[in-house]
């Protein structure tokens, strides 16, 4: 079984990952807004929308970071898997 101290350490790890995600998301939005502004004011709306490449590339990383921060701890939970096996053992 997992001790109370181990649970607290896991909660700190999750909290740090979520705060890091929020900072990364804010950076993503600010930088991409600036790139869109540069695109708009230098070439105009009728030109090729080149900021899409940074938005997509960086967006994939942001998506992985979100998944890890908000859903990753549930997938890798050894205790949940143990409980599932234990409950199915006597059926």
C-alpha positions as CSV (number, residue, x, y, z in Angstrom):
1,X,0.0,0.0,0.0
2,X,1.0,3.6,-0.5
3,X,1.8,5.6,2.6
4,X,0.5,9.0,3.4
5,X,3.9,10.6,2.7
6,X,4.0,9.0,-0.7
7,X,0.6,10.3,-1.5
8,X,1.6,13.8,-0.5
9,X,4.7,13.5,-2.7
10,X,2.5,12.4,-5.6
11,X,0.2,15.3,-5.0
12,X,3.1,17.8,-5.0
13,X,4.3,16.3,-8.3
14,X,0.9,16.6,-9.8
15,X,0.5,20.2,-8.6
16,X,3.9,21.2,-10.0
17,X,3.0,19.6,-13.4
18,X,-0.2,21.5,-13.5
19,X,1.4,24.9,-12.7
20,X,4.1,24.2,-15.3
21,X,1.4,23.5,-17.9
22,X,-0.4,26.7,-17.1
23,X,2.8,28.7,-17.6
24,X,3.6,26.9,-20.8
25,X,0.1,27.5,-22.1
26,X,0.4,31.3,-21.3
27,X,3.7,31.4,-23.1
28,X,2.2,29.6,-26.1
29,X,-0.6,32.0,-26.3
30,X,1.5,35.1,-25.9
31,X,4.2,34.1,-28.4
32,X,1.7,32.9,-31.0
33,X,-0.3,36.0,-30.7
34,X,2.9,38.0,-31.4
35,X,3.7,35.9,-34.4
36,X,0.2,36.3,-35.7
37,X,0.6,40.1,-35.2
38,X,3.9,40.1,-37.1
39,X,2.3,38.1,-39.9
40,X,-0.7,40.4,-40.1
41,X,1.2,43.7,-40.0
42,X,4.0,42.6,-42.4
43,X,2.3,40.6,-45.1
44,X,-1.5,41.0,-44.5
45,X,-4.5,38.7,-44.4
46,X,-4.2,37.7,-48.0
47,X,-0.8,36.1,-47.6
48,X,0.3,32.7,-46.6
49,X,-0.4,32.1,-42.9
50,X,3.0,30.9,-41.8
51,X,2.4,31.1,-38.0
52,X,0.4,27.9,-38.3
53,X,3.6,25.9,-38.3
54,X,4.7,27.1,-34.9
55,X,1.2,26.8,-33.6
56,X,0.9,23.2,-34.7
57,X,4.4,22.1,-33.6
58,X,4.3,23.7,-30.2
59,X,0.7,22.8,-29.8
60,X,1.6,19.1,-29.9
61,X,4.0,19.6,-27.1
62,X,1.4,21.6,-25.1
63,X,-1.2,18.8,-25.7
64,X,1.2,16.2,-24.3
65,X,2.0,18.4,-21.3
66,X,-1.7,18.8,-20.6
67,X,-2.3,15.1,-20.9
68,X,0.6,14.4,-18.5
69,X,-0.5,17.1,-16.0
70,X,-4.2,16.4,-15.8
71,X,-4.6,12.7,-16.9
72,X,-1.2,11.0,-16.7
73,X,-1.3,10.2,-13.0
74,X,-4.5,8.2,-13.5
75,X,-3.0,5.9,-16.2
76,X,0.1,5.1,-14.3
77,X,-1.6,4.4,-11.0
78,X,-0.2,1.1,-9.6
79,X,-2.6,1.3,-6.7
80,X,-5.6,1.4,-9.0
81,X,-4.4,-1.5,-11.0
82,X,-3.7,-3.5,-7.8
83,X,-7.2,-2.8,-6.5
84,X,-8.7,-3.9,-9.9
85,X,-6.8,-7.1,-9.8
86,X,-7.7,-7.7,-6.2
87,X,-11.4,-7.1,-6.8
88,X,-11.4,-9.5,-9.8
89,X,-9.4,-12.2,-8.1
90,X,-12.4,-13.8,-6.3
91,X,-15.0,-13.5,-9.1
